[in-house]
């Protein structure tokens, strides 16, 4: 098999999450999801997330520590930004959440709703940022070393 005929897994993942999937109902599996949904507080926050962001959420849930106010959080594989926006609400205006994803289409959706969520939460300025990149190469994204309190994926 030549290099040109080898299938690049990263390209396949980008194609699947960026072009094939257009709604969470398009997912072909629920293998990593549990039957138990989020608690009432998180459900309320999720209900405030823009519909397009929620519709393009392909994750398996969000595990959260009890106290997040003022924390700096990194979300690996942030996709359309749903978990970043949930965390944005939970860390408050003085906290910060960065999302990293390799899929341009997903990041475009996430970035297009920064102002929407900033206003929705009553913040004077955004407390989120989205960067395109690979989680294997976080050092290439310009994050300051040891700058996050929590990392989620």
Buried (B, 14 or more C-beta within 10 A) or exposed (E): EEEEEEEEEEEEEBBBBBEEBEEBEEBEEEEEEEEEEBEEEBEEBBEBBBEBBBBBBBBEEBEBEEEBEEBBBBBBBBBBBBBBBBBBBBBBBEBBBBBBBBBEBBBEBBBBBBEBBBEBBEBEEBBBBBBBBEBEEBEEBEBEEEEBBBEBE
